[in-house]
Amino acid sequence: MTEKGKQELLAELFIQQKQSGFLEIELPTYLDTSKNAAKKLSEESNIPLTCDYEDLDINNPAVAYYVIRGTIMGESNWRFSTKQFNADLKAAEENPMIMSHFIQVNSGGGDAWFLDVAWKTMMGLKKPIVVEIERVCASAALYLICPASKIYAATQNEIIGSIGTMVSFLDFIPYFEAQGVKNIEEYAKKSDLKNKKFNDLLKGKPKQFITEELDPLQQQFETSVRTSRKKAGALEENHPLFRGETYDTQAAIDLGLIDGQKDLPEAIQEAYDLGKKYMDKNKSALHYLNTIN
């Protein structure tokens, strides 16, 4: 196990102990961490970033700030949650004091659940969306951000791609059986298909699981990327991009996965500038409608 893996395991154990009541230490939630980052970046850039997506009392128009970092979970308080992200996007979009969306990404992917819903929400946003990739944006992370208005990499050496679907887990049953622990599992006569796909996978017969579980998810993912990123969408059916390959920054730009390279302050500034243009345009349109009415 890598040092990073050990740290993540210890963190999970720590959280479990906390949730069980054995540790009386307050742990920061994912939102708390995001708010601290937003505050620091606001001070450094002199651009208002907020994680208070429903707050109508913001003194000045602000940019909604989100962080996609680490393993993506469908639902979680301690890690990035796709379901919560979806709700936050909707709240920020409806808030008249929020001018645009800014997403900071460093994630190799994770849980496939709810990605299609959040992607659809991203596609429907009217306010500008700017993404800054730092280190890696792969698999589920790329699925989420591909509808953005502008996607930038922080350096020449970001890792981007991994469009595909997989399943990975450890089968501990043989180990416990070797220790004398028996795994007993029986089914009713009419429950012959219950858990069959998964049990066949365990037995080294993955065909049905791949065909009925992994392949449809892969097709959803590919379709979403092709729809969101027009240049990438024009690539041939069997291009390595849609077979799980990853690319560095320049290659990702050439393929149309991202729009260019900008450092964090530049990307935040663009989110602010695009947001200001959006608000000015909508104010002009509203004024025009009021005039003709």
N, C-alpha and C positions, 0 to 999 in steps of 0.2 A: 504493500500500500504506500502511495506517495505521501509526503508530508502534508500536502494540501488535503488529501483524502482523510488522513488522520485528524486534521483540524476540523473538517466538516463532520466527521463521525462524533468527535468529542462535543461539538456544538449541538448536534442532534440529541446526544445523551443528556447534555446539560438542560436542553429545553424540555425533554421528557421528565427529568427530575423536577424541574420547576413546575411543570403542569401537574405533576403528581402531588405537589405540595411539600416535597422534601427540602426544597430550597426556597428561602424567603428573600429572594433577590429579584428586583424588578428588571426584566429584560426589555430593551427597546424593541418595538414592533418594526416591521418593514417600513411603515409609514413614518414612524419617528425618525428612522435613519434617512429617509428621503427628504423629510422636512429640514433636517440638519444640513444636508448637502445643498438643498435649495437656498437656505439662508446664507451659507458660505459663498456659493456661486453668485448670489445677488450682490453681496458685498464686494466681491472681486470684480464683477463686470459692470456694476452700477446699473444693472437691468433687473427689474422686479420679476422674480420667479416665485411661483407659489404652488403648494400642494394642497391648499385649502380650496378645492375645486368648486365648492358650493357657496363660498363666502362672497356675499354681495357688498360687503363693507370694505373691500380693498380700496385704499386711498387713491391709487392710480391704476389704470389698466395694466394687467400683468400677463406674463407668459406661464401657462400651466407646465409644471415640471414633473417628469416621470423617470424612474430608474428601472431598467430591466437588467438585473445583475444576478449571476449565479444560476442555479438550477430553476427552471420555470416550473411552477406548480399550477394546476388548475384552480386550486383553492387553498389558501394558507394565510396565516397571520404573520408568520416568521420569515417566509421567503416571498419572492415575487408571485403574485396571484393573478392569473389571466382573467378570472372572473371579476376581481376587484378592479383590475386595470380597465376592463370594459365599462364598469360602472363609473369610474373616475373620468374616462374620456367623455361619456355622455353628460356628466355633471358639468365639466369644464366647457363643453360645447354650448350648453344652454346658459352659461353664466355670461351676462353682457359685459362684465368687467374683465373677462379673460379674452385676450386678443389672438392667441395662437397656442400651439402645443409644441413642447420641446422634450424629446426622449433621448436619454443617455443609455447606451447599451454596452454590456459586457457579459455575454451569455452564450454558452454552447448549446442551449436548447433545454428540453425537458418534456414535461407532460403534454400529450397531444389534445387532451380534453379542453373544450371551450375555445380553442384557437380559431375555429371557423366563425364563431359568433363575434369574437373581438376583431377579427379581420374585416368582417362585414361592417362593423361599427366604424372602423378606421376608414373604410372606403366611403362611408356616408358623411364623414366630417366635412364641413364647409371651411372651417378655419384652417390656416396653414399648419402643416406638421413638418418639423425639422428634426432629423435624427443625427446623433453623433455616435459613431462606433469607436470603442476603445478596446483593443486587443482582439475580441472575437464577437461575431454576430453570425450564429449558425443555427441550422435546423429550426426549432420552434421560435427562436428569437427573430430569425429572418422572416418567417411566416407572419409574425405580428406586425413588423414594421415596413414590409414591402409596399403598402399603399401610401407611404409618406410623400409629401410634396418634394422634399429634398433629403437625401441620405448622404452623409459624409463620413469618411474615415479619418481618424486622428493622425495617423502616420502612414508611411508606405507599407507597413508590415502587419496590418490587421488581417485576420483570417475570416473569410466571408463565404457562405454557401452552405454545403451539407443539406441540400434539398432532398429529403428522403425520409423514410420511416423505418423504424426498427423496434425490436423488443429485446430487453436484456435483463436477466436476473440470475441469481444463484440457486441451484437446486441442492438443498441441504438434506434431502431425504436419504440418499445413499450414505451420507456421513452418520446420520442418526441411526440408521439400520445397522451400520457397522458397530455402533456402540450398544446394540441390543434393543434399540427403541423400534417398535413396530408401528408402521403407518397403516391404519385400518380405514378403509373407505368403501362403502357399499351404497347402492342406489336402488330405488324402487324399480319394479319391472318396466314401468312406462317412462322412466327417467333415463333411458339409454343414451340420450343426447346431452344430458346435463354434464357440463364441464368437459365434454368430449374433445373439443378443439384444443383446450389447454392441456388435457391429459395426453393427447396425441403428441403435442409439442414436447412435453416432458419425455415421451418415449422415443423421440427422434423422428417423429412423423409430422413435420410442420406444414405440409402442403395446404390443408384446409385453413389453418390459422393465417398463413401468409396470404392466401387468396381472399379470404373473407374479412380479415382484420387489417393487415398491413397494406395490402395493395389499394383498397379504397381510400385510406388515409393519405397514401402517397399521391394518388390522383388528385385529391382535394388540394393538397399542398402545391403540386405542380400547376394546377389550374389557377390557383390564387396568385402565384408568382407571375405566371404568364399574363394574367389579367392586369396586375398592378404595374408591372415593369415591361412596357411595350417592346423595348429593344430586346430584352432577354426573351420575351414571349415569342419573338419571331425566329428563335433558334430552332434547328431541326429537332425532331421528336427524340432522337437518341443521343443528343448532345450530352457530354459529361456533366454539364451543369445540373441536369435533371436526373442524374444517376448518383448524386451524392458527393460530387467533387467539391473541394474547397479551393479558394483563390486568395491571392494577396490583393492589396488595394488597387493597383493599376489594372490587373486582370479583371477585377470586379467592375471597374469603371468601363473597360473595353466591352464587357459583356452586357452592360446596362443594368447591373444589379444595384449599383450606387451611382451617385452623381458627381463625386469628386472627393478631394482631400482638403479638409479645413481643421484647424485646431479648435479646441473647445470654445474659447472666447469668440472666434469668428462665427462659429455655428450658432451660439447663443445670440449674437448680434443679428444674424440673419433671421432667426426666429422672431426677434423683436421687430425688425424692419418689415418683414412680410406681414406680421400681425398688425402693425400700424397702418400699412397700406390697406389691409382688409377692413379695418375699422373705419378708415377715412372713406373708402369706397362705399361701405354700407351706410355711413352717415349721409353721403351725397345722394344715394339712392332713396333713402328715407325722406330726405328733404324734398327731392323731386316728386315723390308720391304725395307728400303733404301739400305741395304746391298745386298739383293738378286736381287734387280732390277739393 
